[in-house]
Amino acid sequence: MTVQVNIWAILVASLVNMAVGALWYSPVLFAGPWLRMSGVKTAEGAGRVVEYVGAYFSGLILAAILAVVLSMAGTQTLSEGLLVGVMVWLGFTAAPSFANTIFENRPFGLWGINSGYPLVSIILMTILLVLWR
């Protein structure tokens, strides 16, 4: 099986992931509820460099693996790619994080915020990765 990926698309997709995360966890969208439900004391500050670098590399890994999965699945159309992307999110992000939420006795709203971000990000990254081959 031949796997073909576009490294430039992967690099840009990882930046898309960061941009979605920055907007998702900003005061414009979910910063307030996320801070209240998560117990995190602050979402900003120059001392968060390690977190942002870690988030970038996490997004880079996600984009690279998503590109490989899309290639291995043989997706030819955007709709096929989106189906694969949503299935990846459902099986590898939503389901395990839902179980963690239950066992940690966390609010389901927090699960919605924390799993909604990768859903939106994976959808946008999938669009980019499928269209930019």
WOPE-V527074 format. One record per residue. N is the residue number from 1. RES is the residue in one small letter. PSI is psi in degrees with one decimal (none if undefined). Layout:
n: {N	N}
res: {RES	RES}
psi: {PSI	PSI}
This chain:
n: {1	2	3	4	5	6	7	8	9	10	11	12	13	14	15	16	17	18	19	20	21	22	23	24	25	26	27	28	29	30	31	32	33	34	35	36	37	38	39	40	41	42	43	44	45	46	47	48	49	50	51	52	53	54	55	56	57	58	59	60	61	62	63	64	65	66	67	68	69	70	71	72	73	74	75	76	77	78	79	80	81	82	83	84	85	86	87	88	89	90	91	92	93	94	95	96	97	98	99	100	101	102	103	104	105	106	107	108	109	110	111	112	113	114	115	116	117	118	119	120	121	122	123	124	125	126	127	128	129	130	131	132	133}
res: {m	t	v	q	v	n	i	w	a	i	l	v	a	s	l	v	n	m	a	v	g	a	l	w	y	s	p	v	l	f	a	g	p	w	l	r	m	s	g	v	k	t	a	e	g	a	g	r	v	v	e	y	v	g	a	y	f	s	g	l	i	l	a	a	i	l	a	v	v	l	s	m	a	g	t	q	t	l	s	e	g	l	l	v	g	v	m	v	w	l	g	f	t	a	a	p	s	f	a	n	t	i	f	e	n	r	p	f	g	l	w	g	i	n	s	g	y	p	l	v	s	i	i	l	m	t	i	l	l	v	l	w	r}
psi: {129.9	129.9	124.1	124.9	156.0	109.5	-35.3	-41.1	-38.6	-44.9	-41.8	-39.6	-36.6	-32.9	-36.0	-44.0	-44.6	-42.3	-42.2	-44.8	-41.3	-41.2	-43.7	-43.8	21.1	167.0	-21.9	-35.5	-88.9	14.3	-48.4	-57.6	-37.1	-44.6	-44.3	-47.6	-29.5	-24.6	3.3	136.3	-33.7	151.3	2.3	171.9	148.3	-22.2	3.4	17.9	-44.5	-42.2	-42.7	-38.2	-44.2	-40.8	-39.1	-48.5	-33.0	-44.0	-34.6	-43.9	-45.0	-46.9	-42.3	-46.1	-40.2	-42.0	-42.0	-45.0	-43.5	-39.9	-46.5	-31.4	-10.5	28.5	131.7	-26.7	162.6	-40.0	-38.8	-43.2	-42.7	-38.7	-45.8	-45.2	-45.8	-37.6	-40.4	-47.2	-47.7	-46.6	-34.6	-9.4	-58.8	-49.2	-50.9	-37.8	-28.0	-44.3	-42.4	-41.5	-42.9	-48.9	-30.0	-0.8	43.6	156.9	140.9	-25.0	-36.8	-40.1	-41.9	-43.9	-50.2	-25.8	-19.0	-37.5	-51.7	-29.0	-51.2	-43.4	-45.7	-39.1	-48.2	-40.6	-39.0	-45.2	-48.3	-46.6	-33.4	-42.1	-24.5	77.4	none}
